[in-house]
Amino acid sequence: MYKKYIKRLLSVIVSFLGILALLPFMIIIAIAIRLNSKGSAIFRQKRLGIYQNEFTVYKFRTMVENAYDIAGAASYEGDPRITTVGAFLRKTSLDETPQLLNVLKGEMSIIGPRPILKEEFDPFQSNPFFAKRFDVRPGLFCTVDVDYRATAPREVQFQMDARYVEDMSLKLDIVVFFKTLITVLKRENVYKDGKPLPMKNEKKN
């Protein structure tokens, strides 16, 4: 019942209330981005969603215009492509707030594996365990955000995503939501060059 109906209902309610509460701040953020650097305030990019169907994800732009063409998708602390406003948005995860619209549209959930680029999963297409992460809608937060945020290697991220799908429950989603908020408030693990990660053994079916 939770996986089929209640999770989606809660995601709609939370995203709708979140947009109402954050709308004044989102307007201020959009203005600050435009004043800080040239280009649109909203960054749009194709990501893989449920069943590996592509959709357009929305974020506040944190880099200079055409940053992807300059040096690809990967970024690091001190990356000159990241704007002053963008650095603050990344540390606070406020750049992700436009994805509440993706949640309302039914493309994402509040809790679920983070949406990724197609090329990020291409090397793992033959791994059926990792592919389980696409059995649910991607989310704003997931278990990997609780401890690692952006620092997890892809293997660790996909392993945790697949386990989340297997263990998904209301209790787990509540725990992930509040623990992730704590991690964000501490402004930890924003970039890949954060704390090193030990590799974990892959769960066997």
C-alpha positions as CSV (number, residue, x, y, z in Angstrom):
1,M,0.0,0.0,0.0
2,Y,2.8,2.4,0.9
3,K,4.9,1.8,-2.2
4,K,1.9,1.9,-4.6
5,Y,-0.1,4.8,-3.3
6,I,0.9,6.4,0.0
7,K,4.4,7.3,-1.0
8,R,3.2,9.2,-4.1
9,L,0.5,11.0,-2.1
10,L,2.9,12.1,0.5
11,S,5.4,13.3,-2.2
12,V,2.7,15.4,-3.8
13,I,1.6,16.9,-0.4
14,V,5.2,17.7,0.7
15,S,6.3,19.1,-2.6
16,F,3.2,21.3,-2.9
17,L,3.7,22.7,0.7
18,G,7.4,23.0,0.0
19,I,6.8,25.2,-3.1
20,L,4.4,27.4,-1.2
21,A,6.8,27.9,1.7
22,L,9.9,28.3,-0.4
23,L,8.5,30.4,-3.3
24,P,9.6,33.8,-1.9
25,F,13.1,32.5,-1.4
26,M,13.2,30.8,-4.8
27,I,12.3,34.1,-6.4
28,I,15.1,35.8,-4.5
29,I,17.5,33.1,-5.5
30,A,16.6,33.4,-9.1
31,I,17.2,37.1,-9.1
32,A,20.5,36.6,-7.3
33,I,21.7,34.1,-9.9
34,R,20.8,36.5,-12.8
35,L,22.6,39.4,-11.1
36,N,25.7,37.3,-10.3
37,S,26.3,35.8,-13.8
38,K,24.9,35.7,-17.3
39,G,22.4,33.1,-18.3
40,S,19.1,31.5,-17.2
41,A,18.4,31.1,-13.5
42,I,17.1,27.6,-14.1
43,F,19.4,24.7,-15.3
44,R,17.7,22.0,-17.3
45,Q,19.2,18.6,-18.0
46,K,18.1,15.2,-19.2
47,R,18.3,12.5,-16.4
48,L,17.3,8.9,-16.1
49,G,14.0,8.4,-14.2
50,I,11.9,5.4,-13.4
51,Y,12.5,2.4,-15.7
52,Q,15.4,4.4,-17.2
53,N,13.1,6.7,-19.0
54,E,14.6,10.1,-19.5
55,F,13.0,13.3,-18.2
56,T,14.1,16.9,-17.8
57,V,15.3,17.8,-14.3
58,Y,15.2,21.3,-13.0
59,K,17.8,23.0,-10.8
60,F,19.0,26.5,-10.0
61,R,22.1,27.2,-12.1
62,T,25.2,27.1,-10.0
63,M,27.8,27.4,-12.8
64,V,28.6,29.8,-15.6
65,E,26.7,29.5,-18.8
66,N,27.7,26.5,-20.9
67,A,29.8,25.1,-18.1
68,Y,29.2,21.5,-19.3
69,D,30.7,22.3,-22.7
70,I,33.8,23.8,-21.1
71,A,34.8,20.9,-18.9
72,G,32.1,18.3,-18.6
73,A,29.7,17.4,-15.8
74,A,32.2,16.7,-13.0
75,S,32.9,19.5,-10.6
76,Y,35.1,20.0,-7.6
77,E,35.6,22.4,-4.7
78,G,37.1,25.6,-6.1
79,D,36.0,24.8,-9.7
80,P,36.2,28.2,-11.4
81,R,33.0,27.5,-13.3
82,I,31.0,27.6,-10.1
83,T,29.6,31.1,-9.4
84,T,29.6,32.8,-6.1
85,V,25.9,32.3,-5.6
86,G,26.2,28.8,-7.0
87,A,28.8,27.8,-4.3
88,F,26.3,28.8,-1.6
89,L,23.4,27.1,-3.3
90,R,25.4,23.8,-3.5
91,K,26.5,23.9,0.1
92,T,22.9,24.4,1.3
93,S,21.3,22.2,-1.5
94,L,19.0,25.1,-2.3
95,D,19.9,24.5,-6.0
96,E,17.8,21.3,-5.8
97,T,14.6,23.1,-4.8
98,P,13.2,23.5,-8.3
99,Q,13.0,19.7,-8.4
100,L,9.9,20.0,-6.3
101,L,8.2,20.8,-9.6
102,N,9.5,17.4,-10.9
103,V,7.9,15.8,-7.9
104,L,4.5,17.4,-8.6
105,K,4.7,16.4,-12.2
106,G,5.1,12.7,-11.2
107,E,8.7,12.4,-12.5
108,M,10.3,12.3,-9.0
109,S,9.6,11.5,-5.3
110,I,10.8,13.3,-2.2
111,I,12.8,10.2,-1.3
112,G,14.4,8.0,-3.9
113,P,17.6,7.3,-5.8
114,R,19.1,10.5,-7.1
115,P,18.4,11.1,-10.8
116,I,21.6,10.6,-12.9
117,L,22.9,11.1,-16.4
118,K,22.6,8.3,-18.8
119,E,26.3,8.0,-19.3
120,E,26.8,7.7,-15.6
121,F,25.0,4.3,-15.6
122,D,26.2,3.1,-19.0
123,P,29.2,1.2,-17.5
124,F,26.8,-0.7,-15.1
125,Q,24.0,-1.7,-17.5
126,S,24.9,-5.3,-17.1
127,N,24.5,-5.3,-13.4
128,P,20.9,-6.4,-12.6
129,F,21.2,-5.5,-8.9
130,F,22.2,-1.9,-9.6
131,A,19.4,-1.6,-12.1
132,K,16.9,-2.0,-9.3
133,R,17.4,1.6,-8.5
134,F,15.2,2.4,-11.6
135,D,12.2,0.4,-10.2
136,V,11.1,3.5,-8.4
137,R,10.9,7.3,-9.1
138,P,14.2,9.1,-8.4
139,G,14.1,11.4,-5.4
140,L,15.3,14.7,-3.9
141,F,17.0,12.7,-1.1
142,C,18.2,9.1,-0.7
143,T,20.2,6.9,1.7
144,V,23.5,7.9,0.1
145,D,22.8,11.5,1.1
146,V,22.7,10.6,4.8
147,D,26.4,9.8,5.1
148,Y,28.1,10.6,1.8
149,R,26.1,13.1,-0.2
150,A,28.2,13.8,-3.3
151,T,31.3,12.0,-2.2
152,A,30.2,8.4,-2.9
153,P,31.7,6.5,-5.8
154,R,29.1,5.3,-8.3
155,E,29.4,1.7,-7.2
156,V,28.6,2.6,-3.6
157,Q,25.8,4.9,-4.6
158,F,24.1,2.4,-6.9
159,Q,24.5,-0.4,-4.3
160,M,22.8,1.8,-1.6
161,D,20.1,2.8,-4.1
162,A,19.3,-0.8,-4.9
163,R,19.1,-1.7,-1.2
164,Y,16.9,1.3,-0.6
165,V,14.4,0.0,-3.2
166,E,14.4,-3.4,-1.6
167,D,13.9,-2.0,1.9
168,M,11.6,1.0,1.1
169,S,9.1,1.9,3.8
170,L,7.5,4.9,5.4
171,K,9.8,4.6,8.4
172,L,12.9,4.5,6.2
173,D,11.8,7.5,4.2
174,I,11.2,9.5,7.3
175,V,14.6,8.6,8.7
176,V,16.3,9.5,5.4
177,F,14.4,12.8,5.1
178,F,15.4,14.1,8.5
179,K,19.0,12.7,8.5
180,T,19.6,14.3,5.1
181,L,18.4,17.6,6.4
182,I,21.0,17.4,9.2
183,T,23.8,16.6,6.7
184,V,22.8,19.5,4.5
185,L,22.6,21.9,7.5
186,K,26.2,20.8,8.4
187,R,27.2,21.6,4.8
188,E,29.2,18.3,4.6
189,N,30.3,16.3,1.6
190,V,29.3,18.7,-1.1
191,Y,32.0,17.6,-3.6
192,K,33.5,14.3,-4.7
193,D,36.9,15.1,-3.0
194,G,35.3,14.7,0.4
195,K,36.1,11.9,2.9
196,P,37.4,8.7,1.3
197,L,35.0,5.8,1.1
198,P,35.6,2.1,1.8
199,M,34.1,-0.2,-0.8
200,K,31.3,-2.5,0.4
201,N,30.6,-6.0,-0.7
202,E,27.7,-6.1,-3.2
203,K,24.6,-7.7,-1.8
204,K,23.8,-11.0,-3.5
205,N,20.3,-12.0,-4.6
